[in-house]
């Protein structure tokens, strides 16, 4: 079983940066891909970025060049560095591993 706890969300002005963190428990973390997803009010949850166990990375087109996903298997951590934030990035952000989900962290970008 995997437990995930996100942190690092908050309120930031457009153009600013935030770094989200996801702490995972469980011994199988390093074997699975990890993803960051977000859900804005009135919208479906969407993929933001994923990173495989081997380090292959995929980004949503809307965040390419602005967001960076990384993982530290030794620490069982996943990070999402978000730069040049836009109001449309406002959402609840979740990390996910092997069908497990965290509780989410809220990101609000003011214009």
NUMI-844765 format. One record per atom (N, C-alpha, C): x, y, z; atom name; residue in one letter; residue number from 1. Coordinates in nm, 4 decimals, padded with zeros to 6 digits. Each point is the difference from the previous one (the first is absolute). Layout:
BEGIN
{east:X&north:Y&up:Z&atom:CA&res:A&n:NUM}
...
//
This chain:
BEGIN
{east:00.0840&north:-00.1190&up:00.0000&atom:N&res:X&n:1}
{east:-00.0840&north:00.1190&up:00.0000&atom:CA&res:X&n:1}
{east:00.0878&north:00.1243&up:00.0000&atom:C&res:X&n:1}
{east:-00.0482&north:00.1036&up:-00.0678&atom:N&res:X&n:2}
{east:00.0754&north:00.1245&up:-00.0125&atom:CA&res:X&n:2}
{east:-00.0830&north:00.1138&up:00.0574&atom:C&res:X&n:2}
{east:00.0617&north:00.0804&up:00.0825&atom:N&res:X&n:3}
{east:-00.0643&north:00.1218&up:00.0496&atom:CA&res:X&n:3}
{east:00.0780&north:00.1195&up:-00.0539&atom:C&res:X&n:3}
{east:-00.0740&north:00.1012&up:-00.0428&atom:N&res:X&n:4}
{east:00.0592&north:00.1166&up:-00.0622&atom:CA&res:X&n:4}
{east:-00.0475&north:00.1259&up:00.0706&atom:C&res:X&n:4}
{east:00.0926&north:00.0905&up:00.0268&atom:N&res:X&n:5}
{east:-00.0340&north:00.1260&up:00.0656&atom:CA&res:X&n:5}
{east:00.0645&north:00.1140&up:-00.0787&atom:C&res:X&n:5}
{east:-00.0849&north:00.0850&up:-00.0568&atom:N&res:X&n:6}
{east:00.0486&north:00.1155&up:-00.0746&atom:CA&res:X&n:6}
{east:00.0153&north:00.1212&up:00.0906&atom:C&res:X&n:6}
{east:00.0908&north:00.0874&up:-00.0382&atom:N&res:X&n:7}
{east:00.0189&north:00.1260&up:00.0707&atom:CA&res:X&n:7}
{east:00.0594&north:00.1020&up:-00.0959&atom:C&res:X&n:7}
{east:00.0002&north:00.1260&up:00.0429&atom:N&res:X&n:8}
{east:00.0647&north:00.1039&up:-00.0786&atom:CA&res:X&n:8}
{east:-00.0931&north:00.0917&up:-00.0747&atom:C&res:X&n:8}
{east:-00.1289&north:-00.0283&up:00.0046&atom:N&res:X&n:9}
{east:-00.0934&north:00.0885&up:-00.0678&atom:CA&res:X&n:9}
{east:-00.0141&north:00.1322&up:00.0720&atom:C&res:X&n:9}
{east:-00.0712&north:00.0924&up:-00.0630&atom:N&res:X&n:10}
{east:-00.0215&north:00.1297&up:00.0609&atom:CA&res:X&n:10}
{east:-00.0489&north:00.1013&up:-00.1001&atom:C&res:X&n:10}
{east:00.0041&north:00.1256&up:00.0418&atom:N&res:X&n:11}
{east:-00.0423&north:00.1111&up:-00.0832&atom:CA&res:X&n:11}
{east:00.1235&north:00.0714&up:-00.0543&atom:C&res:X&n:11}
{east:00.0013&north:00.0218&up:-00.1301&atom:N&res:X&n:12}
{east:00.1146&north:00.0652&up:-00.0630&atom:CA&res:X&n:12}
{east:-00.0510&north:00.0905&up:-00.1118&atom:C&res:X&n:12}
{east:00.0742&north:00.1051&up:-00.0262&atom:N&res:X&n:13}
{east:-00.0368&north:00.0893&up:-00.1099&atom:CA&res:X&n:13}
{east:00.0420&north:-00.0609&up:-00.1335&atom:C&res:X&n:13}
{east:-00.0685&north:00.0390&up:-00.1033&atom:N&res:X&n:14}
{east:00.0363&north:-00.0449&up:-00.1346&atom:CA&res:X&n:14}
{east:00.1466&north:00.0332&up:-00.0274&atom:C&res:X&n:14}
{east:00.0687&north:-00.0959&up:-00.0601&atom:N&res:X&n:15}
{east:00.1423&north:00.0153&up:-00.0258&atom:CA&res:X&n:15}
{east:00.0878&north:-00.0566&up:00.1092&atom:C&res:X&n:15}
{east:-00.0608&north:-00.0328&up:00.1120&atom:N&res:X&n:16}
{east:00.0750&north:-00.0537&up:00.1123&atom:CA&res:X&n:16}
{east:00.0256&north:-00.1490&up:-00.0119&atom:C&res:X&n:16}
{east:00.0582&north:-00.0557&up:00.1057&atom:N&res:X&n:17}
{east:00.0385&north:-00.1408&up:00.0017&atom:CA&res:X&n:17}
{east:-00.0457&north:-00.0670&up:00.1286&atom:C&res:X&n:17}
{east:-00.0240&north:-00.1282&up:-00.0106&atom:N&res:X&n:18}
{east:-00.0266&north:-00.0858&up:00.1146&atom:CA&res:X&n:18}
{east:00.0668&north:-00.1340&up:-00.0248&atom:C&res:X&n:18}
{east:00.0343&north:-00.0668&up:00.1080&atom:N&res:X&n:19}
{east:00.0526&north:-00.1349&up:-00.0104&atom:CA&res:X&n:19}
{east:-00.0877&north:-00.0922&up:00.0824&atom:C&res:X&n:19}
{east:-00.0656&north:-00.0922&up:-00.0659&atom:N&res:X&n:20}
{east:-00.0824&north:-00.0992&up:00.0674&atom:CA&res:X&n:20}
{east:00.0840&north:-00.1226&up:00.0318&atom:C&res:X&n:20}
{east:-00.0302&north:-00.0600&up:00.1131&atom:N&res:X&n:21}
{east:00.0671&north:-00.1217&up:00.0419&atom:CA&res:X&n:21}
{east:-00.1034&north:-00.1078&up:00.0287&atom:C&res:X&n:21}
{east:00.0380&north:-00.1226&up:-00.0236&atom:N&res:X&n:22}
{east:-00.0866&north:-00.1138&up:00.0297&atom:CA&res:X&n:22}
{east:00.0853&north:-00.1050&up:00.0700&atom:C&res:X&n:22}
{east:-00.0362&north:-00.0282&up:00.1246&atom:N&res:X&n:23}
{east:00.0706&north:-00.1001&up:00.0779&atom:CA&res:X&n:23}
{east:-00.0762&north:-00.1315&up:-00.0064&atom:C&res:X&n:23}
{east:00.0710&north:-00.1054&up:-00.0346&atom:N&res:X&n:24}
{east:-00.0628&north:-00.1308&up:-00.0167&atom:CA&res:X&n:24}
{east:00.0489&north:-00.0970&up:00.1063&atom:C&res:X&n:24}
{east:-00.0871&north:-00.0895&up:00.0375&atom:N&res:X&n:25}
{east:00.0391&north:-00.1095&up:00.0883&atom:CA&res:X&n:25}
{east:-00.0105&north:-00.1296&up:-00.0779&atom:C&res:X&n:25}
{east:00.0584&north:-00.1049&up:00.0530&atom:N&res:X&n:26}
{east:-00.0078&north:-00.1278&up:-00.0686&atom:CA&res:X&n:26}
{east:00.1284&north:-00.0320&up:-00.0744&atom:C&res:X&n:26}
{east:00.0274&north:-00.1272&up:-00.0126&atom:N&res:X&n:27}
{east:00.1270&north:-00.0439&up:-00.0555&atom:CA&res:X&n:27}
{east:-00.0003&north:-00.0102&up:-00.1517&atom:C&res:X&n:27}
{east:-00.1166&north:00.0124&up:-00.0620&atom:N&res:X&n:28}
{east:-00.0065&north:-00.0223&up:-00.1439&atom:CA&res:X&n:28}
{east:00.0057&north:00.1294&up:-00.0802&atom:C&res:X&n:28}
{east:00.0152&north:00.1117&up:00.0684&atom:N&res:X&n:29}
{east:-00.0034&north:00.1314&up:-00.0652&atom:CA&res:X&n:29}
{east:00.0924&north:00.0052&up:-00.1206&atom:C&res:X&n:29}
{east:00.1218&north:-00.0498&up:00.0165&atom:N&res:X&n:30}
{east:00.1003&north:00.0194&up:-00.1036&atom:CA&res:X&n:30}
{east:-00.0301&north:-00.0823&up:-00.1260&atom:C&res:X&n:30}
{east:-00.0918&north:-00.0925&up:00.0082&atom:N&res:X&n:31}
{east:-00.0285&north:-00.0860&up:-00.1149&atom:CA&res:X&n:31}
{east:-00.1067&north:00.0574&up:-00.0927&atom:C&res:X&n:31}
{east:-00.0659&north:00.1063&up:00.0412&atom:N&res:X&n:32}
{east:-00.1148&north:00.0494&up:-00.0743&atom:CA&res:X&n:32}
{east:00.0184&north:00.1419&up:-00.0511&atom:C&res:X&n:32}
{east:-00.0718&north:00.0274&up:-00.1074&atom:N&res:X&n:33}
{east:-00.0086&north:00.1380&up:-00.0461&atom:CA&res:X&n:33}
{east:-00.0775&north:00.0826&up:00.1010&atom:C&res:X&n:33}
{east:00.0329&north:00.1273&up:00.0028&atom:N&res:X&n:34}
{east:-00.0674&north:00.0942&up:00.0897&atom:CA&res:X&n:34}
{east:-00.0520&north:00.1150&up:-00.0845&atom:C&res:X&n:34}
{east:-00.1153&north:00.0503&up:00.0388&atom:N&res:X&n:35}
{east:-00.0568&north:00.1109&up:-00.0762&atom:CA&res:X&n:35}
{east:-00.0524&north:00.1101&up:00.0878&atom:C&res:X&n:35}
{east:00.0032&north:00.1202&up:-00.0551&atom:N&res:X&n:36}
{east:-00.0703&north:00.1142&up:00.0584&atom:CA&res:X&n:36}
{east:-00.1214&north:00.0289&up:-00.0866&atom:C&res:X&n:36}
{east:-00.1118&north:00.0215&up:00.0642&atom:N&res:X&n:37}
{east:-00.1248&north:00.0292&up:-00.0678&atom:CA&res:X&n:37}
{east:-00.0620&north:00.1219&up:00.0670&atom:C&res:X&n:37}
{east:-00.0912&north:00.0625&up:-00.0696&atom:N&res:X&n:38}
{east:-00.0675&north:00.1148&up:00.0608&atom:CA&res:X&n:38}
{east:-00.1463&north:00.0019&up:-00.0405&atom:C&res:X&n:38}
{east:-00.0784&north:00.0629&up:00.0851&atom:N&res:X&n:39}
{east:-00.1424&north:00.0138&up:-00.0275&atom:CA&res:X&n:39}
{east:-00.0431&north:00.1393&up:00.0422&atom:C&res:X&n:39}
{east:-00.0439&north:00.0756&up:-00.0984&atom:N&res:X&n:40}
{east:-00.0515&north:00.1335&up:00.0261&atom:CA&res:X&n:40}
{east:-00.1507&north:-00.0085&up:00.0219&atom:C&res:X&n:40}
{east:-00.0573&north:00.0960&up:00.0702&atom:N&res:X&n:41}
{east:-00.1445&north:-00.0017&up:00.0238&atom:CA&res:X&n:41}
{east:-00.0784&north:-00.0086&up:-00.1301&atom:C&res:X&n:41}
{east:-00.0915&north:-00.0943&up:-00.0054&atom:N&res:X&n:42}
{east:-00.0818&north:-00.0165&up:-00.1189&atom:CA&res:X&n:42}
{east:00.0680&north:-00.0705&up:-00.1149&atom:C&res:X&n:42}
{east:00.1186&north:-00.0502&up:00.0222&atom:N&res:X&n:43}
{east:00.0737&north:-00.0695&up:-00.1044&atom:CA&res:X&n:43}
{east:00.0355&north:-00.1414&up:00.0439&atom:C&res:X&n:43}
{east:00.0289&north:-00.0836&up:-00.0985&atom:N&res:X&n:44}
{east:00.0441&north:-00.1351&up:00.0308&atom:CA&res:X&n:44}
{east:00.1468&north:00.0010&up:00.0419&atom:C&res:X&n:44}
{east:00.0371&north:-00.1030&up:00.0720&atom:N&res:X&n:45}
{east:00.1397&north:-00.0145&up:00.0379&atom:CA&res:X&n:45}
{east:00.0830&north:-00.0259&up:-00.1255&atom:C&res:X&n:45}
{east:00.1150&north:00.0652&up:-00.0081&atom:N&res:X&n:46}
{east:00.0852&north:-00.0156&up:-00.1165&atom:CA&res:X&n:46}
{east:00.1431&north:-00.0278&up:00.0405&atom:C&res:X&n:46}
{east:00.0699&north:-00.0688&up:-00.0871&atom:N&res:X&n:47}
{east:00.1405&north:-00.0298&up:00.0229&atom:CA&res:X&n:47}
{east:00.0817&north:00.1263&up:-00.0184&atom:C&res:X&n:47}
{east:00.0942&north:00.0215&up:00.0903&atom:N&res:X&n:48}
{east:00.0927&north:00.1124&up:-00.0112&atom:CA&res:X&n:48}
{east:00.1366&north:-00.0489&up:-00.0449&atom:C&res:X&n:48}
{east:00.0506&north:-00.1017&up:00.0712&atom:N&res:X&n:49}
{east:00.1311&north:-00.0544&up:-00.0330&atom:CA&res:X&n:49}
{east:00.0122&north:-00.1391&up:00.0593&atom:C&res:X&n:49}
{east:00.0738&north:-00.0856&up:-00.0679&atom:N&res:X&n:50}
{east:00.0272&north:-00.1332&up:00.0519&atom:CA&res:X&n:50}
{east:00.1477&north:-00.0310&up:-00.0163&atom:C&res:X&n:50}
{east:00.0492&north:-00.0859&up:00.0866&atom:N&res:X&n:51}
{east:00.1376&north:-00.0448&up:-00.0092&atom:CA&res:X&n:51}
{east:00.0022&north:-00.1497&up:00.0308&atom:C&res:X&n:51}
{east:00.0586&north:-00.0761&up:-00.0904&atom:N&res:X&n:52}
{east:00.0022&north:-00.1449&up:00.0158&atom:CA&res:X&n:52}
{east:00.1070&north:-00.0409&up:00.1003&atom:C&res:X&n:52}
{east:00.0000&north:-00.1280&up:00.0322&atom:N&res:X&n:53}
{east:00.1020&north:-00.0503&up:00.0917&atom:CA&res:X&n:53}
{east:00.1399&north:00.0170&up:-00.0586&atom:C&res:X&n:53}
{east:00.0078&north:00.0007&up:-00.1314&atom:N&res:X&n:54}
{east:00.1285&north:00.0178&up:-00.0664&atom:CA&res:X&n:54}
{east:00.0346&north:00.1433&up:-00.0331&atom:C&res:X&n:54}
{east:-00.0898&north:00.0917&up:00.0365&atom:N&res:X&n:55}
{east:00.0290&north:00.1412&up:-00.0201&atom:CA&res:X&n:55}
{east:-00.0584&north:00.0619&up:-00.1248&atom:C&res:X&n:55}
{east:-00.0796&north:-00.0764&up:-00.0758&atom:N&res:X&n:56}
{east:-00.0646&north:00.0584&up:-00.1177&atom:CA&res:X&n:56}
{east:-00.1074&north:00.0971&up:00.0457&atom:C&res:X&n:56}
{east:-00.0007&north:00.1177&up:-00.0609&atom:N&res:X&n:57}
{east:-00.0880&north:00.1086&up:00.0440&atom:CA&res:X&n:57}
{east:-00.0958&north:00.0396&up:-00.1107&atom:C&res:X&n:57}
{east:-00.1199&north:00.0335&up:00.0418&atom:N&res:X&n:58}
{east:-00.1026&north:00.0460&up:-00.0928&atom:CA&res:X&n:58}
{east:-00.0705&north:00.1190&up:00.0632&atom:C&res:X&n:58}
{east:-00.0237&north:00.1037&up:-00.0790&atom:N&res:X&n:59}
{east:-00.0687&north:00.1189&up:00.0487&atom:CA&res:X&n:59}
{east:-00.1235&north:00.0290&up:-00.0830&atom:C&res:X&n:59}
{east:-00.0984&north:00.0576&up:00.0645&atom:N&res:X&n:60}
{east:-00.1114&north:00.0565&up:-00.0743&atom:CA&res:X&n:60}
{east:00.0514&north:00.1191&up:-00.0801&atom:C&res:X&n:60}
{east:-00.0569&north:00.0197&up:-00.1168&atom:N&res:X&n:61}
{east:00.0458&north:00.1107&up:-00.0855&atom:CA&res:X&n:61}
{east:-00.0100&north:00.1342&up:00.0708&atom:C&res:X&n:61}
{east:-00.0992&north:00.0134&up:00.0849&atom:N&res:X&n:62}
{east:-00.0244&north:00.1284&up:00.0655&atom:CA&res:X&n:62}
{east:00.1077&north:00.0386&up:00.1002&atom:C&res:X&n:62}
{east:00.0826&north:-00.0953&up:00.0419&atom:N&res:X&n:63}
{east:00.1015&north:00.0301&up:00.1017&atom:CA&res:X&n:63}
{east:00.1424&north:-00.0197&up:-00.0503&atom:C&res:X&n:63}
{east:00.0144&north:-00.0476&up:-00.1216&atom:N&res:X&n:64}
{east:00.1351&north:-00.0229&up:-00.0544&atom:CA&res:X&n:64}
{east:00.0815&north:00.1283&up:00.0019&atom:C&res:X&n:64}
{east:00.1236&north:-00.0126&up:00.0464&atom:N&res:X&n:65}
{east:00.0881&north:00.1150&up:00.0065&atom:CA&res:X&n:65}
{east:-00.0152&north:00.0816&up:00.1264&atom:C&res:X&n:65}
{east:-00.1033&north:-00.0291&up:00.0792&atom:N&res:X&n:66}
{east:-00.0234&north:00.0764&up:00.1242&atom:CA&res:X&n:66}
{east:00.0097&north:-00.0883&up:00.1235&atom:C&res:X&n:66}
{east:-00.0437&north:-00.1251&up:-00.0117&atom:N&res:X&n:67}
{east:-00.0014&north:-00.0923&up:00.1130&atom:CA&res:X&n:67}
{east:00.1075&north:-00.1062&up:-00.0187&atom:C&res:X&n:67}
{east:00.0538&north:-00.0471&up:00.1130&atom:N&res:X&n:68}
{east:00.0993&north:-00.1065&up:-00.0024&atom:CA&res:X&n:68}
{east:-00.0339&north:-00.1022&up:00.1069&atom:C&res:X&n:68}
{east:-00.0144&north:-00.1251&up:-00.0415&atom:N&res:X&n:69}
{east:-00.0255&north:-00.1090&up:00.0935&atom:CA&res:X&n:69}
{east:00.1310&north:-00.0721&up:00.0276&atom:C&res:X&n:69}
{east:00.0166&north:-00.0439&up:00.1236&atom:N&res:X&n:70}
{east:00.1184&north:-00.0776&up:00.0359&atom:CA&res:X&n:70}
{east:-00.0364&north:-00.0946&up:00.1132&atom:C&res:X&n:70}
{east:00.0843&north:-00.1001&up:00.0194&atom:N&res:X&n:71}
{east:-00.0254&north:-00.0954&up:00.1071&atom:CA&res:X&n:71}
{east:00.1313&north:-00.0361&up:00.0668&atom:C&res:X&n:71}
{east:-00.0109&north:-00.0322&up:00.1265&atom:N&res:X&n:72}
{east:00.1141&north:-00.0468&up:00.0782&atom:CA&res:X&n:72}
{east:-00.0433&north:-00.1312&up:00.0632&atom:C&res:X&n:72}
{east:00.0397&north:-00.1106&up:-00.0606&atom:N&res:X&n:73}
{east:-00.0458&north:-00.1301&up:00.0482&atom:CA&res:X&n:73}
{east:00.0529&north:-00.0317&up:00.1392&atom:C&res:X&n:73}
{east:00.1190&north:00.0444&up:00.0306&atom:N&res:X&n:74}
{east:00.0561&north:-00.0277&up:00.1325&atom:CA&res:X&n:74}
{east:-00.0828&north:00.0664&up:00.1094&atom:C&res:X&n:74}
{east:-00.0497&north:00.1184&up:-00.0289&atom:N&res:X&n:75}
{east:-00.0815&north:00.0730&up:00.0979&atom:CA&res:X&n:75}
{east:-00.1486&north:-00.0258&up:-00.0182&atom:C&res:X&n:75}
{east:-00.0368&north:-00.0728&up:-00.1062&atom:N&res:X&n:76}
{east:-00.1409&north:-00.0255&up:-00.0323&atom:CA&res:X&n:76}
{east:-00.0749&north:00.1313&up:-00.0152&atom:C&res:X&n:76}
{east:00.0576&north:00.0878&up:-00.0791&atom:N&res:X&n:77}
{east:-00.0577&north:00.1316&up:-00.0213&atom:CA&res:X&n:77}
{east:-00.0169&north:00.0268&up:-00.1491&atom:C&res:X&n:77}
{east:-00.1041&north:00.0746&up:-00.0310&atom:N&res:X&n:78}
{east:-00.0228&north:00.0481&up:-00.1352&atom:CA&res:X&n:78}
{east:-00.0221&north:00.1503&up:00.0089&atom:C&res:X&n:78}
{east:00.0557&north:00.0741&up:-00.0935&atom:N&res:X&n:79}
{east:-00.0085&north:00.1449&up:00.0037&atom:CA&res:X&n:79}
{east:-00.0585&north:00.0526&up:-00.1305&atom:C&res:X&n:79}
{east:-00.0621&north:00.1152&up:00.0114&atom:N&res:X&n:80}
{east:-00.0460&north:00.0711&up:-00.1192&atom:CA&res:X&n:80}
{east:00.0395&north:00.1459&up:00.0171&atom:C&res:X&n:80}
{east:00.1015&north:00.0411&up:-00.0723&atom:N&res:X&n:81}
{east:00.0418&north:00.1395&up:00.0000&atom:CA&res:X&n:81}
{east:-00.0833&north:00.0740&up:-00.1027&atom:C&res:X&n:81}
{east:-00.0706&north:00.1006&up:00.0438&atom:N&res:X&n:82}
{east:-00.0900&north:00.0740&up:-00.0871&atom:CA&res:X&n:82}
{east:00.0470&north:00.1444&up:-00.0102&atom:C&res:X&n:82}
{east:00.0391&north:00.0399&up:-00.1177&atom:N&res:X&n:83}
{east:00.0475&north:00.1357&up:-00.0252&atom:CA&res:X&n:83}
{east:-00.0950&north:00.0714&up:-00.0961&atom:C&res:X&n:83}
{east:00.0116&north:00.1298&up:-00.0051&atom:N&res:X&n:84}
{east:-00.0814&north:00.0816&up:-00.0910&atom:CA&res:X&n:84}
{east:-00.1473&north:-00.0368&up:00.0121&atom:C&res:X&n:84}
{east:-00.0465&north:-00.0062&up:00.1210&atom:N&res:X&n:85}
{east:-00.1370&north:-00.0436&up:00.0244&atom:CA&res:X&n:85}
{east:-00.1009&north:00.0981&up:-00.0591&atom:C&res:X&n:85}
{east:-00.1101&north:-00.0574&up:-00.0451&atom:N&res:X&n:86}
{east:-00.1081&north:00.0766&up:-00.0614&atom:CA&res:X&n:86}
{east:-00.1283&north:-00.0224&up:00.0793&atom:C&res:X&n:86}
{east:-00.0937&north:00.0929&up:-00.0084&atom:N&res:X&n:87}
{east:-00.1276&north:-00.0202&up:00.0707&atom:CA&res:X&n:87}
{east:-00.0671&north:-00.1319&up:-00.0389&atom:C&res:X&n:87}
{east:00.0167&north:-00.0440&up:-00.1227&atom:N&res:X&n:88}
{east:-00.0623&north:-00.1248&up:-00.0421&atom:CA&res:X&n:88}
{east:00.0665&north:-00.1238&up:00.0603&atom:C&res:X&n:88}
{east:00.1093&north:00.0179&up:00.0718&atom:N&res:X&n:89}
{east:00.0608&north:-00.1110&up:00.0737&atom:CA&res:X&n:89}
{east:-00.0685&north:-00.0230&up:00.1340&atom:C&res:X&n:89}
{east:-00.0905&north:00.0881&up:00.0369&atom:N&res:X&n:90}
{east:-00.0724&north:-00.0144&up:00.1257&atom:CA&res:X&n:90}
{east:-00.0787&north:-00.1298&up:00.0021&atom:C&res:X&n:90}
{east:00.0260&north:-00.0824&up:00.1012&atom:N&res:X&n:91}
{east:-00.0653&north:-00.1315&up:00.0098&atom:CA&res:X&n:91}
{east:00.0460&north:-00.0678&up:00.1284&atom:C&res:X&n:91}
{east:-00.0645&north:-00.1104&up:00.0296&atom:N&res:X&n:92}
{east:00.0511&north:-00.0928&up:00.1004&atom:CA&res:X&n:92}
{east:00.0940&north:-00.0960&up:-00.0711&atom:C&res:X&n:92}
{east:00.1184&north:-00.0170&up:00.0558&atom:N&res:X&n:93}
{east:00.1015&north:-00.0849&up:-00.0606&atom:CA&res:X&n:93}
{east:00.0160&north:-00.1280&up:00.0818&atom:C&res:X&n:93}
{east:00.0041&north:-00.1113&up:-00.0722&atom:N&res:X&n:94}
{east:00.0078&north:-00.1311&up:00.0627&atom:CA&res:X&n:94}
{east:00.1187&north:-00.0779&up:-00.0569&atom:C&res:X&n:94}
{east:00.0630&north:-00.0795&up:00.0846&atom:N&res:X&n:95}
{east:00.0957&north:-00.0961&up:-00.0536&atom:CA&res:X&n:95}
{east:-00.0621&north:-00.1383&up:00.0066&atom:C&res:X&n:95}
{east:00.0473&north:-00.0854&up:-00.0888&atom:N&res:X&n:96}
{east:-00.0573&north:-00.1331&up:-00.0114&atom:CA&res:X&n:96}
{east:00.1088&north:-00.1005&up:-00.0334&atom:C&res:X&n:96}
{east:-00.0072&north:-00.1131&up:00.0654&atom:N&res:X&n:97}
{east:00.0898&north:-00.1120&up:-00.0250&atom:CA&res:X&n:97}
{east:-00.0821&north:-00.1281&up:-00.0002&atom:C&res:X&n:97}
{east:00.0058&north:-00.0715&up:-00.1117&atom:N&res:X&n:98}
{east:-00.0599&north:-00.1328&up:-00.0071&atom:CA&res:X&n:98}
{east:-00.1450&north:00.0000&up:00.0486&atom:C&res:X&n:98}
{east:-00.0776&north:00.0921&up:-00.0437&atom:N&res:X&n:99}
{east:-00.1422&north:00.0158&up:00.0290&atom:CA&res:X&n:99}
{east:-00.0279&north:00.0536&up:00.1395&atom:C&res:X&n:99}
{east:00.1017&north:00.0326&up:00.0759&atom:N&res:X&n:100}
{east:-00.0193&north:00.0661&up:00.1285&atom:CA&res:X&n:100}
{east:00.0090&north:00.1510&up:-00.0198&atom:C&res:X&n:100}
{east:-00.0779&north:00.0728&up:00.0817&atom:N&res:X&n:101}
{east:-00.0066&north:00.1459&up:-00.0116&atom:CA&res:X&n:101}
{east:00.0225&north:00.0646&up:00.1355&atom:C&res:X&n:101}
{east:00.0640&north:00.1161&up:-00.0038&atom:N&res:X&n:102}
{east:00.0088&north:00.0792&up:00.1199&atom:CA&res:X&n:102}
{east:-00.1252&north:00.0826&up:00.0200&atom:C&res:X&n:102}
{east:00.0007&north:00.0831&up:00.1038&atom:N&res:X&n:103}
{east:-00.1184&north:00.0798&up:00.0320&atom:CA&res:X&n:103}
{east:-00.0031&north:00.1315&up:-00.0769&atom:C&res:X&n:103}
{east:00.1108&north:00.0341&up:-00.0605&atom:N&res:X&n:104}
{east:00.0060&north:00.1203&up:-00.0823&atom:CA&res:X&n:104}
{east:00.0516&north:00.1208&up:00.0753&atom:C&res:X&n:104}
{east:00.0517&north:00.0932&up:-00.0759&atom:N&res:X&n:105}
{east:00.0440&north:00.1289&up:00.0544&atom:CA&res:X&n:105}
{east:-00.0491&north:00.1089&up:-00.0949&atom:C&res:X&n:105}
{east:-00.0496&north:00.1082&up:00.0566&atom:N&res:X&n:106}
{east:-00.0644&north:00.1025&up:-00.0802&atom:CA&res:X&n:106}
{east:00.1010&north:00.1035&up:-00.0480&atom:C&res:X&n:106}
{east:-00.0099&north:00.0333&up:-00.1261&atom:N&res:X&n:107}
{east:00.0825&north:00.1040&up:-00.0601&atom:CA&res:X&n:107}
{east:-00.0922&north:00.1066&up:-00.0562&atom:C&res:X&n:107}
{east:00.0238&north:00.1232&up:00.0419&atom:N&res:X&n:108}
{east:-00.0786&north:00.1129&up:-00.0507&atom:CA&res:X&n:108}
{east:00.0955&north:00.1042&up:-00.0558&atom:C&res:X&n:108}
{east:-00.0222&north:00.0346&up:-00.1248&atom:N&res:X&n:109}
{east:00.0841&north:00.0991&up:-00.0668&atom:CA&res:X&n:109}
{east:-00.0858&north:00.1224&up:-00.0292&atom:C&res:X&n:109}
{east:00.0379&north:00.1104&up:00.0598&atom:N&res:X&n:110}
{east:-00.0772&north:00.1241&up:-00.0185&atom:CA&res:X&n:110}
{east:00.0564&north:00.0800&up:-00.1170&atom:C&res:X&n:110}
{east:-00.0882&north:00.0697&up:-00.0654&atom:N&res:X&n:111}
{east:00.0416&north:00.0790&up:-00.1175&atom:CA&res:X&n:111}
{east:00.0406&north:00.1409&up:00.0394&atom:C&res:X&n:111}
//
